[in-house]
């Protein structure tokens, strides 16, 4: 998984160096775009490996801070490479309090769940994000209307390097392991269920202190 984007970058750079005089501006732009895509993919794989190392080291220590989940979700959506006509739907919840949690861990949870949803659902799938405050928890629900995951895989899917049979190339099998690790590091839980009539639903619940902005200003 690391060699593929590296090979793309090296090969494309060689083409630009050796054939630059024979390439028009459109061809050069296409090659630079290939480098950009490969670099983003390589960066994501390295980030996942580093995150997995942090989880396996057993020394993850959450650093809680006040977080506006509406802002965090919208920021994460901007980082997702949306393709094949996928739709990411999120309606801002104006009634949400601020949550005190580890912003970096929670961002990685959202990034990996949304990236997986985009990567492993058919073209034109709809992916919905919902954030709520329930029972002193920050509740995150990511659902899609894709092909779903067989129930026999629901527990195994969180294992390191676990990938579904016949899943397309381009994944490391670390994304959901990292989601589980960063969730549990915050004393949270993650559950996978089937969506109705088809697709999957990931529900993450993280215990979190809450405060509304007016209250926080007075602290």
C-alpha positions as CSV (number, residue, x, y, z in Angstrom):
1,X,0.0,0.0,0.0
2,X,2.9,2.3,0.5
3,X,4.8,1.2,-2.6
4,X,1.9,2.0,-5.0
5,X,1.7,5.8,-4.4
6,X,5.5,6.0,-4.1
7,X,5.9,4.3,-7.5
8,X,3.3,6.7,-8.9
9,X,5.1,9.8,-7.6
10,X,8.5,8.6,-8.8
11,X,7.2,7.5,-12.2
12,X,5.3,10.8,-12.8
13,X,8.3,12.9,-11.7
14,X,10.5,11.0,-14.1
15,X,8.0,11.6,-17.0
16,X,7.9,15.4,-16.2
17,X,11.8,15.6,-16.1
18,X,12.4,13.5,-19.2
19,X,9.5,14.7,-21.4
20,X,8.6,18.1,-20.1
21,X,9.5,19.8,-23.5
22,X,7.0,17.5,-25.3
23,X,4.1,17.9,-22.9
24,X,1.5,20.6,-23.3
25,X,0.0,22.4,-20.3
26,X,-2.9,20.0,-20.0
27,X,-0.7,17.0,-19.9
28,X,1.5,18.6,-17.3
29,X,-1.5,19.5,-15.2
30,X,-2.8,15.9,-15.4
31,X,0.6,14.5,-14.3
32,X,0.8,17.0,-11.4
33,X,-2.7,16.0,-10.4
34,X,-1.6,12.3,-10.3
35,X,1.2,13.3,-8.0
36,X,-1.2,15.2,-5.8
37,X,-3.6,12.2,-5.5
38,X,-0.7,9.8,-4.8
39,X,0.8,12.1,-2.2
40,X,-2.6,12.4,-0.3
41,X,-2.9,8.6,-0.4
42,X,0.6,8.1,0.9
43,X,0.1,10.7,3.6
44,X,-3.1,8.9,4.8
45,X,-1.3,5.5,4.9
46,X,1.6,6.9,6.9
47,X,-0.8,8.7,9.3
48,X,-2.7,5.4,9.8
49,X,0.5,3.5,10.5
50,X,1.7,6.1,13.0
51,X,-1.7,6.2,14.7
52,X,-1.7,2.4,14.9
53,X,1.7,2.5,16.5
54,X,0.4,5.0,19.1
55,X,-2.5,2.7,19.9
56,X,-0.4,-0.4,20.2
57,X,2.1,1.3,22.5
58,X,-0.6,1.6,25.1
59,X,0.4,5.1,26.1
60,X,-2.5,7.0,24.5
61,X,-3.5,9.8,26.8
62,X,-6.5,11.9,25.7
63,X,-6.1,15.6,26.1
64,X,-9.6,17.0,26.6
65,X,-10.6,20.4,25.4
66,X,-13.8,22.2,24.5
67,X,-15.0,21.3,21.0
68,X,-17.7,22.6,18.7
69,X,-18.7,19.4,17.0
70,X,-20.5,21.3,14.2
71,X,-17.3,23.0,13.3
72,X,-15.3,19.8,13.6
73,X,-17.6,17.9,11.3
74,X,-17.6,20.6,8.7
75,X,-13.8,20.8,8.8
76,X,-13.5,17.0,8.4
77,X,-15.9,17.0,5.4
78,X,-13.7,19.5,3.6
79,X,-10.8,17.0,3.9
80,X,-12.7,14.0,2.4
81,X,-11.9,13.2,-1.2
82,X,-15.5,12.9,-2.5
83,X,-15.7,11.0,-5.8
84,X,-18.1,8.9,-7.9
85,X,-21.1,11.1,-7.1
86,X,-21.1,10.4,-3.4
87,X,-23.2,12.7,-1.2
88,X,-22.1,13.6,2.3
89,X,-25.1,15.0,4.2
90,X,-24.7,16.8,7.5
91,X,-27.3,19.2,9.0
92,X,-25.8,21.5,11.7
93,X,-27.4,20.9,15.1
94,X,-27.8,24.3,16.6
95,X,-28.8,22.8,20.0
96,X,-25.5,21.0,20.6
97,X,-23.5,22.0,23.6
98,X,-19.7,22.2,23.5
99,X,-18.2,18.8,24.3
100,X,-15.0,18.4,26.3
101,X,-13.1,15.6,24.5
102,X,-9.9,14.9,22.7
103,X,-10.3,16.9,19.5
104,X,-7.5,15.2,17.6
105,X,-8.7,11.7,18.4
106,X,-12.3,12.6,17.5
107,X,-11.2,14.1,14.2
108,X,-9.4,10.9,13.3
109,X,-12.5,8.9,14.2
110,X,-14.6,11.0,11.8
111,X,-12.0,11.1,9.1
112,X,-11.6,7.3,9.0
113,X,-15.3,6.5,9.2
114,X,-16.1,8.9,6.4
115,X,-13.2,7.9,4.2
116,X,-14.2,4.2,4.6
117,X,-17.8,5.1,3.7
118,X,-16.8,6.9,0.6
119,X,-14.2,4.3,-0.5
120,X,-16.4,1.2,0.1
121,X,-19.8,2.2,-1.1
122,X,-21.0,2.2,-4.7
123,X,-21.1,5.4,-6.8
124,X,-23.9,7.9,-5.9
125,X,-24.2,6.5,-2.4
126,X,-25.6,8.8,0.3
127,X,-23.6,9.1,3.6
128,X,-25.2,10.8,6.5
129,X,-23.6,12.3,9.6
130,X,-25.5,13.0,12.8
131,X,-24.2,14.4,16.1
132,X,-26.3,14.5,19.2
133,X,-26.0,14.8,23.0
134,X,-27.4,11.7,24.8
135,X,-26.9,10.4,28.3
136,X,-23.9,12.5,29.0
137,X,-22.3,11.2,25.8
138,X,-21.3,12.8,22.5
139,X,-23.0,10.5,20.0
140,X,-21.7,10.3,16.4
141,X,-23.7,8.3,13.8
142,X,-22.3,7.7,10.3
143,X,-24.7,5.8,8.1
144,X,-24.8,4.9,4.4
145,X,-27.0,3.2,1.9
146,X,-24.3,1.0,0.3
147,X,-24.0,-2.7,0.1
148,X,-23.5,-3.2,3.8
149,X,-21.3,-5.6,5.7
150,X,-22.3,-9.2,6.5
151,X,-23.2,-9.7,10.1
152,X,-20.5,-12.4,10.4
153,X,-17.9,-9.6,9.9
154,X,-19.4,-7.1,12.3
155,X,-17.0,-7.9,15.1
156,X,-14.0,-8.9,13.0
157,X,-14.1,-5.7,10.9
158,X,-12.4,-3.8,13.7
159,X,-9.4,-6.1,13.7
160,X,-6.1,-4.8,12.4
161,X,-5.6,-5.4,8.7
162,X,-9.1,-6.9,8.4
163,X,-10.6,-6.3,5.0
164,X,-13.8,-7.6,3.5
165,X,-13.4,-10.3,0.7
166,X,-13.5,-8.7,-2.8
167,X,-13.1,-5.2,-1.4
168,X,-11.4,-2.9,-3.9
169,X,-7.7,-2.0,-3.6
170,X,-6.4,1.1,-1.9
171,X,-7.0,0.4,1.8
172,X,-4.7,-0.7,4.5
173,X,-7.2,-2.4,6.7
174,X,-6.2,-0.1,9.6
175,X,-8.9,2.6,9.4
176,X,-11.6,0.9,11.6
177,X,-9.0,-0.4,14.1
178,X,-7.8,3.2,14.6
179,X,-11.4,4.3,15.0
180,X,-11.9,1.7,17.7
181,X,-8.6,2.5,19.4
182,X,-9.3,6.3,19.6
183,X,-12.8,5.7,20.7
184,X,-11.8,3.4,23.5
185,X,-9.0,5.7,24.5
186,X,-11.7,8.2,25.4
187,X,-13.7,5.5,27.3
188,X,-16.2,5.4,24.5
189,X,-17.9,2.6,22.5
190,X,-18.4,1.9,18.8
191,X,-21.2,-0.3,17.4
192,X,-21.7,-1.5,13.8
193,X,-25.3,-2.3,12.7
194,X,-27.1,-2.9,9.4
195,X,-28.9,0.1,7.9
196,X,-32.5,-0.2,6.6
197,X,-33.1,-1.2,3.9
198,X,-29.4,-1.5,3.1
199,X,-26.1,-0.2,4.1
200,X,-24.3,0.2,7.4
201,X,-24.6,2.4,10.5
202,X,-21.6,3.1,12.8
203,X,-22.5,4.6,16.2
204,X,-19.8,6.1,18.4
205,X,-20.5,7.3,21.9
206,X,-17.9,9.2,23.9
207,X,-18.5,10.3,27.5
208,X,-18.0,14.0,27.6
209,X,-18.5,16.9,29.9
210,X,-20.7,19.6,28.2
211,X,-21.2,23.3,28.5
212,X,-23.1,25.9,26.5
213,X,-21.2,28.9,25.3
214,X,-22.8,31.3,27.7
215,X,-21.9,29.1,30.6
216,X,-18.4,28.6,29.4
217,X,-17.7,32.3,29.1
218,X,-18.5,32.7,32.8
219,X,-16.1,30.0,33.9
